[in-house]
Amino acid sequence: METTYTTRQGDAWDAIAYRVYGAERYAGFLMEHNLRHLDTFSFGPGVVLQTPELPADDKLANLPIWRS
């Protein structure tokens, strides 16, 4: 699996999560690994985001970072 994702014009967190992980529900997981971009709602082209592998326990991917 790729460890980064380069955004396209108009990408949003949920669409990126779907493209990378196959489900919008992983948007929070994606955001937690890209904290410097949290204030971005709609991305321009060329922003490189970190896309780590999901944890083996799928439930951990949906918990806030302070609960995992």
PDB file of N, H, CA, C and O in Angstrom:
ATOM      1  N   MET A   1       0.833  -1.181   0.000  1.00  0.00           N
ATOM      2  CA  MET A   1       0.000   0.000   0.000  1.00  0.00           C
ATOM      3  C   MET A   1       0.879   1.245   0.000  1.00  0.00           C
ATOM      4  O   MET A   1       1.928   1.282   0.643  1.00  0.00           O
ATOM      5  N   GLU A   2       0.438   2.254  -0.725  1.00  0.00           N
ATOM      6  H   GLU A   2      -0.414   2.224  -1.247  1.00  0.00           H
ATOM      7  CA  GLU A   2       1.152   3.533  -0.745  1.00  0.00           C
ATOM      8  C   GLU A   2       1.142   4.142   0.656  1.00  0.00           C
ATOM      9  O   GLU A   2       0.203   3.933   1.424  1.00  0.00           O
ATOM     10  N   THR A   3       2.171   4.880   0.977  1.00  0.00           N
ATOM     11  H   THR A   3       2.935   5.049   0.354  1.00  0.00           H
ATOM     12  CA  THR A   3       2.222   5.538   2.282  1.00  0.00           C
ATOM     13  C   THR A   3       1.918   7.021   2.177  1.00  0.00           C
ATOM     14  O   THR A   3       1.916   7.730   3.183  1.00  0.00           O
ATOM     15  N   THR A   4       1.661   7.494   0.962  1.00  0.00           N
ATOM     16  H   THR A   4       1.663   6.918   0.145  1.00  0.00           H
ATOM     17  CA  THR A   4       1.255   8.886   0.765  1.00  0.00           C
ATOM     18  C   THR A   4       0.170   8.944  -0.308  1.00  0.00           C
ATOM     19  O   THR A   4      -0.002   8.015  -1.099  1.00  0.00           O
ATOM     20  N   TYR A   5      -0.549  10.054  -0.311  1.00  0.00           N
ATOM     21  H   TYR A   5      -0.409  10.808   0.331  1.00  0.00           H
ATOM     22  CA  TYR A   5      -1.557  10.325  -1.328  1.00  0.00           C
ATOM     23  C   TYR A   5      -1.388  11.780  -1.734  1.00  0.00           C
ATOM     24  O   TYR A   5      -1.322  12.662  -0.878  1.00  0.00           O
ATOM     25  N   THR A   6      -1.318  12.032  -3.020  1.00  0.00           N
ATOM     26  H   THR A   6      -1.371  11.316  -3.715  1.00  0.00           H
ATOM     27  CA  THR A   6      -1.214  13.396  -3.531  1.00  0.00           C
ATOM     28  C   THR A   6      -2.596  13.845  -3.985  1.00  0.00           C
ATOM     29  O   THR A   6      -3.226  13.211  -4.832  1.00  0.00           O
ATOM     30  N   THR A   7      -3.049  14.940  -3.410  1.00  0.00           N
ATOM     31  H   THR A   7      -2.537  15.455  -2.722  1.00  0.00           H
ATOM     32  CA  THR A   7      -4.420  15.398  -3.654  1.00  0.00           C
ATOM     33  C   THR A   7      -4.623  15.919  -5.067  1.00  0.00           C
ATOM     34  O   THR A   7      -3.694  16.341  -5.755  1.00  0.00           O
ATOM     35  N   ARG A   8      -5.890  15.866  -5.462  1.00  0.00           N
ATOM     36  H   ARG A   8      -6.645  15.523  -4.903  1.00  0.00           H
ATOM     37  CA  ARG A   8      -6.360  16.451  -6.716  1.00  0.00           C
ATOM     38  C   ARG A   8      -7.223  17.653  -6.349  1.00  0.00           C
ATOM     39  O   ARG A   8      -7.714  17.746  -5.224  1.00  0.00           O
ATOM     40  N   GLN A   9      -7.406  18.558  -7.281  1.00  0.00           N
ATOM     41  H   GLN A   9      -7.007  18.482  -8.194  1.00  0.00           H
ATOM     42  CA  GLN A   9      -8.240  19.733  -7.036  1.00  0.00           C
ATOM     43  C   GLN A   9      -9.622  19.309  -6.551  1.00  0.00           C
ATOM     44  O   GLN A   9     -10.292  18.497  -7.190  1.00  0.00           O
ATOM     45  N   GLY A  10     -10.046  19.869  -5.407  1.00  0.00           N
ATOM     46  H   GLY A  10      -9.502  20.528  -4.888  1.00  0.00           H
ATOM     47  CA  GLY A  10     -11.380  19.605  -4.889  1.00  0.00           C
ATOM     48  C   GLY A  10     -11.499  18.404  -3.977  1.00  0.00           C
ATOM     49  O   GLY A  10     -12.584  18.149  -3.454  1.00  0.00           O
ATOM     50  N   ASP A  11     -10.420  17.650  -3.761  1.00  0.00           N
ATOM     51  H   ASP A  11      -9.539  17.858  -4.185  1.00  0.00           H
ATOM     52  CA  ASP A  11     -10.484  16.509  -2.838  1.00  0.00           C
ATOM     53  C   ASP A  11     -10.912  16.969  -1.454  1.00  0.00           C
ATOM     54  O   ASP A  11     -10.534  18.051  -1.006  1.00  0.00           O
ATOM     55  N   ALA A  12     -11.696  16.150  -0.784  1.00  0.00           N
ATOM     56  H   ALA A  12     -12.004  15.271  -1.147  1.00  0.00           H
ATOM     57  CA  ALA A  12     -12.098  16.370   0.603  1.00  0.00           C
ATOM     58  C   ALA A  12     -11.722  15.127   1.399  1.00  0.00           C
ATOM     59  O   ALA A  12     -11.482  14.062   0.829  1.00  0.00           O
ATOM     60  N   TRP A  13     -11.674  15.269   2.714  1.00  0.00           N
ATOM     61  H   TRP A  13     -11.869  16.134   3.177  1.00  0.00           H
ATOM     62  CA  TRP A  13     -11.209  14.168   3.576  1.00  0.00           C
ATOM     63  C   TRP A  13     -11.958  12.862   3.326  1.00  0.00           C
ATOM     64  O   TRP A  13     -11.336  11.806   3.209  1.00  0.00           O
ATOM     65  N   ASP A  14     -13.267  12.923   3.245  1.00  0.00           N
ATOM     66  H   ASP A  14     -13.772  13.780   3.340  1.00  0.00           H
ATOM     67  CA  ASP A  14     -14.041  11.688   3.089  1.00  0.00           C
ATOM     68  C   ASP A  14     -13.778  11.022   1.739  1.00  0.00           C
ATOM     69  O   ASP A  14     -13.712   9.795   1.655  1.00  0.00           O
ATOM     70  N   ALA A  15     -13.631  11.814   0.700  1.00  0.00           N
ATOM     71  H   ALA A  15     -13.685  12.810   0.769  1.00  0.00           H
ATOM     72  CA  ALA A  15     -13.351  11.250  -0.624  1.00  0.00           C
ATOM     73  C   ALA A  15     -11.960  10.626  -0.677  1.00  0.00           C
ATOM     74  O   ALA A  15     -11.761   9.591  -1.313  1.00  0.00           O
ATOM     75  N   ILE A  16     -11.005  11.256  -0.010  1.00  0.00           N
ATOM     76  H   ILE A  16     -11.167  12.097   0.507  1.00  0.00           H
ATOM     77  CA  ILE A  16      -9.646  10.700   0.034  1.00  0.00           C
ATOM     78  C   ILE A  16      -9.657   9.399   0.816  1.00  0.00           C
ATOM     79  O   ILE A  16      -9.045   8.417   0.393  1.00  0.00           O
ATOM     80  N   ALA A  17     -10.344   9.378   1.951  1.00  0.00           N
ATOM     81  H   ALA A  17     -10.841  10.175   2.294  1.00  0.00           H
ATOM     82  CA  ALA A  17     -10.430   8.143   2.745  1.00  0.00           C
ATOM     83  C   ALA A  17     -11.046   7.017   1.926  1.00  0.00           C
ATOM     84  O   ALA A  17     -10.591   5.876   1.992  1.00  0.00           O
ATOM     85  N   TYR A  18     -12.075   7.336   1.159  1.00  0.00           N
ATOM     86  H   TYR A  18     -12.445   8.264   1.105  1.00  0.00           H
ATOM     87  CA  TYR A  18     -12.702   6.317   0.315  1.00  0.00           C
ATOM     88  C   TYR A  18     -11.724   5.814  -0.744  1.00  0.00           C
ATOM     89  O   TYR A  18     -11.622   4.612  -0.985  1.00  0.00           O
ATOM     90  N   ARG A  19     -11.020   6.730  -1.363  1.00  0.00           N
ATOM     91  H   ARG A  19     -11.104   7.707  -1.167  1.00  0.00           H
ATOM     92  CA  ARG A  19     -10.079   6.356  -2.423  1.00  0.00           C
ATOM     93  C   ARG A  19      -8.927   5.505  -1.876  1.00  0.00           C
ATOM     94  O   ARG A  19      -8.509   4.538  -2.512  1.00  0.00           O
ATOM     95  N   VAL A  20      -8.421   5.871  -0.700  1.00  0.00           N
ATOM     96  H   VAL A  20      -8.760   6.657  -0.184  1.00  0.00           H
ATOM     97  CA  VAL A  20      -7.257   5.186  -0.131  1.00  0.00           C
ATOM     98  C   VAL A  20      -7.648   3.913   0.620  1.00  0.00           C
ATOM     99  O   VAL A  20      -7.031   2.864   0.433  1.00  0.00           O
ATOM    100  N   TYR A  21      -8.678   4.007   1.472  1.00  0.00           N
ATOM    101  H   TYR A  21      -9.180   4.858   1.624  1.00  0.00           H
ATOM    102  CA  TYR A  21      -9.026   2.904   2.373  1.00  0.00           C
ATOM    103  C   TYR A  21     -10.306   2.161   2.000  1.00  0.00           C
ATOM    104  O   TYR A  21     -10.607   1.117   2.578  1.00  0.00           O
ATOM    105  N   GLY A  22     -11.057   2.688   1.043  1.00  0.00           N
ATOM    106  H   GLY A  22     -10.813   3.537   0.573  1.00  0.00           H
ATOM    107  CA  GLY A  22     -12.266   2.006   0.603  1.00  0.00           C
ATOM    108  C   GLY A  22     -13.526   2.361   1.365  1.00  0.00           C
ATOM    109  O   GLY A  22     -14.582   1.784   1.108  1.00  0.00           O
ATOM    110  N   ALA A  23     -13.438   3.308   2.306  1.00  0.00           N
ATOM    111  H   ALA A  23     -12.580   3.777   2.514  1.00  0.00           H
ATOM    112  CA  ALA A  23     -14.626   3.716   3.063  1.00  0.00           C
ATOM    113  C   ALA A  23     -14.412   5.109   3.651  1.00  0.00           C
ATOM    114  O   ALA A  23     -13.328   5.439   4.132  1.00  0.00           O
ATOM    115  N   GLU A  24     -15.467   5.913   3.601  1.00  0.00           N
ATOM    116  H   GLU A  24     -16.348   5.645   3.210  1.00  0.00           H
ATOM    117  CA  GLU A  24     -15.401   7.267   4.142  1.00  0.00           C
ATOM    118  C   GLU A  24     -15.180   7.273   5.648  1.00  0.00           C
ATOM    119  O   GLU A  24     -14.670   8.253   6.192  1.00  0.00           O
ATOM    120  N   ARG A  25     -15.554   6.200   6.328  1.00  0.00           N
ATOM    121  H   ARG A  25     -15.968   5.404   5.886  1.00  0.00           H
ATOM    122  CA  ARG A  25     -15.467   6.173   7.790  1.00  0.00           C
ATOM    123  C   ARG A  25     -14.036   6.315   8.304  1.00  0.00           C
ATOM    124  O   ARG A  25     -13.827   6.550   9.495  1.00  0.00           O
ATOM    125  N   TYR A  26     -13.057   6.174   7.423  1.00  0.00           N
ATOM    126  H   TYR A  26     -13.227   5.983   6.456  1.00  0.00           H
ATOM    127  CA  TYR A  26     -11.665   6.310   7.838  1.00  0.00           C
ATOM    128  C   TYR A  26     -11.127   7.729   7.697  1.00  0.00           C
ATOM    129  O   TYR A  26      -9.923   7.950   7.824  1.00  0.00           O
ATOM    130  N   ALA A  27     -12.006   8.689   7.436  1.00  0.00           N
ATOM    131  H   ALA A  27     -12.984   8.510   7.333  1.00  0.00           H
ATOM    132  CA  ALA A  27     -11.571  10.081   7.293  1.00  0.00           C
ATOM    133  C   ALA A  27     -10.909  10.579   8.575  1.00  0.00           C
ATOM    134  O   ALA A  27      -9.895  11.275   8.511  1.00  0.00           O
ATOM    135  N   GLY A  28     -11.458  10.239   9.726  1.00  0.00           N
ATOM    136  H   GLY A  28     -12.282   9.674   9.778  1.00  0.00           H
ATOM    137  CA  GLY A  28     -10.862  10.649  11.005  1.00  0.00           C
ATOM    138  C   GLY A  28      -9.470  10.086  11.189  1.00  0.00           C
ATOM    139  O   GLY A  28      -8.572  10.790  11.651  1.00  0.00           O
ATOM    140  N   PHE A  29      -9.280   8.831  10.835  1.00  0.00           N
ATOM    141  H   PHE A  29     -10.010   8.260  10.459  1.00  0.00           H
ATOM    142  CA  PHE A  29      -7.967   8.190  10.910  1.00  0.00           C
ATOM    143  C   PHE A  29      -6.978   8.930  10.022  1.00  0.00           C
ATOM    144  O   PHE A  29      -5.845   9.190  10.426  1.00  0.00           O
ATOM    145  N   LEU A  30      -7.401   9.261   8.836  1.00  0.00           N
ATOM    146  H   LEU A  30      -8.322   9.049   8.508  1.00  0.00           H
ATOM    147  CA  LEU A  30      -6.573   9.990   7.888  1.00  0.00           C
ATOM    148  C   LEU A  30      -6.225  11.373   8.435  1.00  0.00           C
ATOM    149  O   LEU A  30      -5.078  11.809   8.329  1.00  0.00           O
ATOM    150  N   MET A  31      -7.185  12.054   9.006  1.00  0.00           N
ATOM    151  H   MET A  31      -8.116  11.700   9.092  1.00  0.00           H
ATOM    152  CA  MET A  31      -6.957  13.386   9.567  1.00  0.00           C
ATOM    153  C   MET A  31      -5.961  13.344  10.728  1.00  0.00           C
ATOM    154  O   MET A  31      -5.108  14.222  10.852  1.00  0.00           O
ATOM    155  N   GLU A  32      -6.073  12.325  11.570  1.00  0.00           N
ATOM    156  H   GLU A  32      -6.766  11.611  11.469  1.00  0.00           H
ATOM    157  CA  GLU A  32      -5.157  12.208  12.710  1.00  0.00           C
ATOM    158  C   GLU A  32      -3.712  12.047  12.283  1.00  0.00           C
ATOM    159  O   GLU A  32      -2.801  12.380  13.042  1.00  0.00           O
ATOM    160  N   HIS A  33      -3.491  11.550  11.096  1.00  0.00           N
ATOM    161  H   HIS A  33      -4.231  11.280  10.480  1.00  0.00           H
ATOM    162  CA  HIS A  33      -2.135  11.357  10.599  1.00  0.00           C
ATOM    163  C   HIS A  33      -1.671  12.495   9.703  1.00  0.00           C
ATOM    164  O   HIS A  33      -0.595  12.431   9.109  1.00  0.00           O
ATOM    165  N   ASN A  34      -2.482  13.527   9.612  1.00  0.00           N
ATOM    166  H   ASN A  34      -3.356  13.579  10.095  1.00  0.00           H
ATOM    167  CA  ASN A  34      -2.151  14.709   8.802  1.00  0.00           C
ATOM    168  C   ASN A  34      -2.617  15.971   9.526  1.00  0.00           C
ATOM    169  O   ASN A  34      -3.336  16.790   8.953  1.00  0.00           O
ATOM    170  N   LEU A  35      -2.213  16.123  10.767  1.00  0.00           N
ATOM    171  H   LEU A  35      -1.629  15.458  11.232  1.00  0.00           H
ATOM    172  CA  LEU A  35      -2.708  17.190  11.629  1.00  0.00           C
ATOM    173  C   LEU A  35      -2.456  18.582  11.064  1.00  0.00           C
ATOM    174  O   LEU A  35      -3.257  19.487  11.298  1.00  0.00           O
ATOM    175  N   ARG A  36      -1.390  18.774  10.344  1.00  0.00           N
ATOM    176  H   ARG A  36      -0.739  18.039  10.155  1.00  0.00           H
ATOM    177  CA  ARG A  36      -1.100  20.123   9.833  1.00  0.00           C
ATOM    178  C   ARG A  36      -2.110  20.591   8.778  1.00  0.00           C
ATOM    179  O   ARG A  36      -2.137  21.770   8.425  1.00  0.00           O
ATOM    180  N   HIS A  37      -2.926  19.685   8.284  1.00  0.00           N
ATOM    181  H   HIS A  37      -2.905  18.727   8.570  1.00  0.00           H
ATOM    182  CA  HIS A  37      -3.916  20.036   7.262  1.00  0.00           C
ATOM    183  C   HIS A  37      -5.353  20.009   7.791  1.00  0.00           C
ATOM    184  O   HIS A  37      -6.305  20.047   7.010  1.00  0.00           O
ATOM    185  N   LEU A  38      -5.507  19.945   9.113  1.00  0.00           N
ATOM    186  H   LEU A  38      -4.735  19.914   9.747  1.00  0.00           H
ATOM    187  CA  LEU A  38      -6.852  19.822   9.687  1.00  0.00           C
ATOM    188  C   LEU A  38      -7.783  20.972   9.330  1.00  0.00           C
ATOM    189  O   LEU A  38      -8.998  20.780   9.270  1.00  0.00           O
ATOM    190  N   ASP A  39      -7.250  22.141   9.097  1.00  0.00           N
ATOM    191  H   ASP A  39      -6.264  22.296   9.146  1.00  0.00           H
ATOM    192  CA  ASP A  39      -8.117  23.272   8.780  1.00  0.00           C
ATOM    193  C   ASP A  39      -8.499  23.334   7.302  1.00  0.00           C
ATOM    194  O   ASP A  39      -9.171  24.269   6.867  1.00  0.00           O
ATOM    195  N   THR A  40      -8.069  22.343   6.543  1.00  0.00           N
ATOM    196  H   THR A  40      -7.522  21.584   6.896  1.00  0.00           H
ATOM    197  CA  THR A  40      -8.397  22.292   5.111  1.00  0.00           C
ATOM    198  C   THR A  40      -9.665  21.469   4.912  1.00  0.00           C
ATOM    199  O   THR A  40      -9.767  20.335   5.380  1.00  0.00           O
ATOM    200  N   PHE A  41     -10.625  22.060   4.210  1.00  0.00           N
ATOM    201  H   PHE A  41     -10.542  22.982   3.830  1.00  0.00           H
ATOM    202  CA  PHE A  41     -11.861  21.339   3.903  1.00  0.00           C
ATOM    203  C   PHE A  41     -11.798  20.763   2.496  1.00  0.00           C
ATOM    204  O   PHE A  41     -12.121  19.596   2.275  1.00  0.00           O
ATOM    205  N   SER A  42     -11.381  21.590   1.553  1.00  0.00           N
ATOM    206  H   SER A  42     -11.119  22.538   1.733  1.00  0.00           H
ATOM    207  CA  SER A  42     -11.264  21.181   0.158  1.00  0.00           C
ATOM    208  C   SER A  42      -9.833  21.464  -0.300  1.00  0.00           C
ATOM    209  O   SER A  42      -9.376  22.607  -0.267  1.00  0.00           O
ATOM    210  N   PHE A  43      -9.138  20.420  -0.723  1.00  0.00           N
ATOM    211  H   PHE A  43      -9.509  19.492  -0.750  1.00  0.00           H
ATOM    212  CA  PHE A  43      -7.727  20.525  -1.083  1.00  0.00           C
ATOM    213  C   PHE A  43      -7.529  21.026  -2.507  1.00  0.00           C
ATOM    214  O   PHE A  43      -8.351  20.788  -3.392  1.00  0.00           O
ATOM    215  N   GLY A  44      -6.433  21.715  -2.698  1.00  0.00           N
ATOM    216  H   GLY A  44      -5.766  21.908  -1.979  1.00  0.00           H
ATOM    217  CA  GLY A  44      -5.956  22.031  -4.033  1.00  0.00           C
ATOM    218  C   GLY A  44      -5.112  20.861  -4.515  1.00  0.00           C
ATOM    219  O   GLY A  44      -4.892  19.912  -3.762  1.00  0.00           O
ATOM    220  N   PRO A  45      -4.642  20.910  -5.737  1.00  0.00           N
ATOM    221  CA  PRO A  45      -3.822  19.807  -6.245  1.00  0.00           C
ATOM    222  C   PRO A  45      -2.418  19.831  -5.654  1.00  0.00           C
ATOM    223  O   PRO A  45      -1.865  20.892  -5.366  1.00  0.00           O
ATOM    224  N   GLY A  46      -1.854  18.637  -5.479  1.00  0.00           N
ATOM    225  H   GLY A  46      -2.303  17.775  -5.713  1.00  0.00           H
ATOM    226  CA  GLY A  46      -0.447  18.513  -5.122  1.00  0.00           C
ATOM    227  C   GLY A  46      -0.101  18.469  -3.652  1.00  0.00           C
ATOM    228  O   GLY A  46       1.083  18.478  -3.315  1.00  0.00           O
ATOM    229  N   VAL A  47      -1.079  18.422  -2.755  1.00  0.00           N
ATOM    230  H   VAL A  47      -2.041  18.415  -3.029  1.00  0.00           H
ATOM    231  CA  VAL A  47      -0.787  18.306  -1.329  1.00  0.00           C
ATOM    232  C   VAL A  47      -0.512  16.824  -1.033  1.00  0.00           C
ATOM    233  O   VAL A  47      -1.314  15.959  -1.384  1.00  0.00           O
ATOM    234  N   VAL A  48       0.613  16.543  -0.395  1.00  0.00           N
ATOM    235  H   VAL A  48       1.264  17.246  -0.110  1.00  0.00           H
ATOM    236  CA  VAL A  48       0.979  15.158  -0.100  1.00  0.00           C
ATOM    237  C   VAL A  48       0.536  14.825   1.329  1.00  0.00           C
ATOM    238  O   VAL A  48       0.987  15.447   2.291  1.00  0.00           O
ATOM    239  N   LEU A  49      -0.343  13.844   1.450  1.00  0.00           N
ATOM    240  H   LEU A  49      -0.709  13.338   0.668  1.00  0.00           H
ATOM    241  CA  LEU A  49      -0.849  13.393   2.745  1.00  0.00           C
ATOM    242  C   LEU A  49      -0.252  12.045   3.099  1.00  0.00           C
ATOM    243  O   LEU A  49       0.012  11.218   2.226  1.00  0.00           O
ATOM    244  N   GLN A  50      -0.044  11.835   4.386  1.00  0.00           N
ATOM    245  H   GLN A  50      -0.259  12.507   5.095  1.00  0.00           H
ATOM    246  CA  GLN A  50       0.428  10.541   4.875  1.00  0.00           C
ATOM    247  C   GLN A  50      -0.765   9.588   4.951  1.00  0.00           C
ATOM    248  O   GLN A  50      -1.828   9.952   5.454  1.00  0.00           O
ATOM    249  N   THR A  51      -0.581   8.374   4.451  1.00  0.00           N
ATOM    250  H   THR A  51       0.283   8.078   4.042  1.00  0.00           H
ATOM    251  CA  THR A  51      -1.658   7.377   4.455  1.00  0.00           C
ATOM    252  C   THR A  51      -1.139   6.061   5.024  1.00  0.00           C
ATOM    253  O   THR A  51      -0.891   5.110   4.283  1.00  0.00           O
ATOM    254  N   PRO A  52      -0.974   6.014   6.354  1.00  0.00           N
ATOM    255  CA  PRO A  52      -0.480   4.775   6.960  1.00  0.00           C
ATOM    256  C   PRO A  52      -1.482   3.637   6.809  1.00  0.00           C
ATOM    257  O   PRO A  52      -2.669   3.859   6.569  1.00  0.00           O
ATOM    258  N   GLU A  53      -0.990   2.442   6.950  1.00  0.00           N
ATOM    259  H   GLU A  53      -0.026   2.262   7.145  1.00  0.00           H
ATOM    260  CA  GLU A  53      -1.892   1.282   6.895  1.00  0.00           C
ATOM    261  C   GLU A  53      -2.841   1.333   8.074  1.00  0.00           C
ATOM    262  O   GLU A  53      -2.495   1.825   9.148  1.00  0.00           O
ATOM    263  N   LEU A  54      -4.034   0.821   7.864  1.00  0.00           N
ATOM    264  H   LEU A  54      -4.315   0.420   6.992  1.00  0.00           H
ATOM    265  CA  LEU A  54      -5.002   0.745   8.940  1.00  0.00           C
ATOM    266  C   LEU A  54      -4.528  -0.262   9.976  1.00  0.00           C
ATOM    267  O   LEU A  54      -3.856  -1.231   9.625  1.00  0.00           O
ATOM    268  N   PRO A  55      -4.865  -0.053  11.250  1.00  0.00           N
ATOM    269  CA  PRO A  55      -4.508  -1.028  12.268  1.00  0.00           C
ATOM    270  C   PRO A  55      -5.176  -2.376  11.993  1.00  0.00           C
ATOM    271  O   PRO A  55      -6.228  -2.442  11.357  1.00  0.00           O
ATOM    272  N   ALA A  56      -4.564  -3.419  12.470  1.00  0.00           N
ATOM    273  H   ALA A  56      -3.709  -3.365  12.987  1.00  0.00           H
ATOM    274  CA  ALA A  56      -5.130  -4.763  12.282  1.00  0.00           C
ATOM    275  C   ALA A  56      -6.532  -4.848  12.885  1.00  0.00           C
ATOM    276  O   ALA A  56      -7.409  -5.506  12.326  1.00  0.00           O
ATOM    277  N   ASP A  57      -6.742  -4.191  14.013  1.00  0.00           N
ATOM    278  H   ASP A  57      -6.029  -3.656  14.468  1.00  0.00           H
ATOM    279  CA  ASP A  57      -8.062  -4.140  14.635  1.00  0.00           C
ATOM    280  C   ASP A  57      -8.802  -2.946  14.063  1.00  0.00           C
ATOM    281  O   ASP A  57      -8.527  -1.806  14.437  1.00  0.00           O
ATOM    282  N   ASP A  58      -9.733  -3.197  13.163  1.00  0.00           N
ATOM    283  H   ASP A  58      -9.956  -4.123  12.859  1.00  0.00           H
ATOM    284  CA  ASP A  58     -10.463  -2.153  12.457  1.00  0.00           C
ATOM    285  C   ASP A  58     -11.128  -1.157  13.407  1.00  0.00           C
ATOM    286  O   ASP A  58     -11.278   0.015  13.059  1.00  0.00           O
ATOM    287  N   LYS A  59     -11.527  -1.599  14.589  1.00  0.00           N
ATOM    288  H   LYS A  59     -11.405  -2.551  14.871  1.00  0.00           H
ATOM    289  CA  LYS A  59     -12.182  -0.712  15.540  1.00  0.00           C
ATOM    290  C   LYS A  59     -11.244   0.406  15.986  1.00  0.00           C
ATOM    291  O   LYS A  59     -11.701   1.512  16.277  1.00  0.00           O
ATOM    292  N   LEU A  60      -9.949   0.137  16.043  1.00  0.00           N
ATOM    293  H   LEU A  60      -9.578  -0.761  15.807  1.00  0.00           H
ATOM    294  CA  LEU A  60      -8.984   1.150  16.459  1.00  0.00           C
ATOM    295  C   LEU A  60      -8.879   2.283  15.451  1.00  0.00           C
ATOM    296  O   LEU A  60      -8.560   3.409  15.832  1.00  0.00           O
ATOM    297  N   ALA A  61      -9.134   2.023  14.201  1.00  0.00           N
ATOM    298  H   ALA A  61      -9.394   1.108  13.891  1.00  0.00           H
ATOM    299  CA  ALA A  61      -9.034   3.056  13.170  1.00  0.00           C
ATOM    300  C   ALA A  61     -10.131   4.105  13.316  1.00  0.00           C
ATOM    301  O   ALA A  61      -9.978   5.231  12.844  1.00  0.00           O
ATOM    302  N   ASN A  62     -11.219   3.749  13.958  1.00  0.00           N
ATOM    303  H   ASN A  62     -11.343   2.834  14.341  1.00  0.00           H
ATOM    304  CA  ASN A  62     -12.342   4.674  14.100  1.00  0.00           C
ATOM    305  C   ASN A  62     -12.387   5.387  15.439  1.00  0.00           C
ATOM    306  O   ASN A  62     -13.246   6.240  15.659  1.00  0.00           O
ATOM    307  N   LEU A  63     -11.462   5.042  16.342  1.00  0.00           N
ATOM    308  H   LEU A  63     -10.764   4.348  16.163  1.00  0.00           H
ATOM    309  CA  LEU A  63     -11.427   5.705  17.642  1.00  0.00           C
ATOM    310  C   LEU A  63     -10.607   6.990  17.562  1.00  0.00           C
ATOM    311  O   LEU A  63      -9.655   7.078  16.786  1.00  0.00           O
ATOM    312  N   PRO A  64     -10.979   7.983  18.365  1.00  0.00           N
ATOM    313  CA  PRO A  64     -10.114   9.161  18.442  1.00  0.00           C
ATOM    314  C   PRO A  64      -8.749   8.752  18.964  1.00  0.00           C
ATOM    315  O   PRO A  64      -8.637   7.767  19.694  1.00  0.00           O
ATOM    316  N   ILE A  65      -7.712   9.491  18.604  1.00  0.00           N
ATOM    317  H   ILE A  65      -7.804  10.292  18.011  1.00  0.00           H
ATOM    318  CA  ILE A  65      -6.345   9.100  18.939  1.00  0.00           C
ATOM    319  C   ILE A  65      -6.141   8.931  20.448  1.00  0.00           C
ATOM    320  O   ILE A  65      -5.342   8.095  20.871  1.00  0.00           O
ATOM    321  N   TRP A  66      -6.851   9.712  21.260  1.00  0.00           N
ATOM    322  H   TRP A  66      -7.499  10.391  20.917  1.00  0.00           H
ATOM    323  CA  TRP A  66      -6.678   9.615  22.706  1.00  0.00           C
ATOM    324  C   TRP A  66      -7.344   8.375  23.285  1.00  0.00           C
ATOM    325  O   TRP A  66      -7.137   8.060  24.457  1.00  0.00           O
ATOM    326  N   ARG A  67      -8.148   7.657  22.480  1.00  0.00           N
ATOM    327  H   ARG A  67      -8.315   7.913  21.528  1.00  0.00           H
ATOM    328  CA  ARG A  67      -8.801   6.443  22.976  1.00  0.00           C
ATOM    329  C   ARG A  67      -8.160   5.178  22.430  1.00  0.00           C
ATOM    330  O   ARG A  67      -8.538   4.081  22.842  1.00  0.00           O
ATOM    331  N   SER A  68      -7.198   5.293  21.514  1.00  0.00           N
ATOM    332  H   SER A  68      -6.891   6.184  21.179  1.00  0.00           H
ATOM    333  CA  SER A  68      -6.596   4.098  20.928  1.00  0.00           C
ATOM    334  C   SER A  68      -5.303   3.727  21.607  1.00  0.00           C
ATOM    335  O   SER A  68      -4.669   2.742  21.231  1.00  0.00           O
TER     336      SER A  68
END
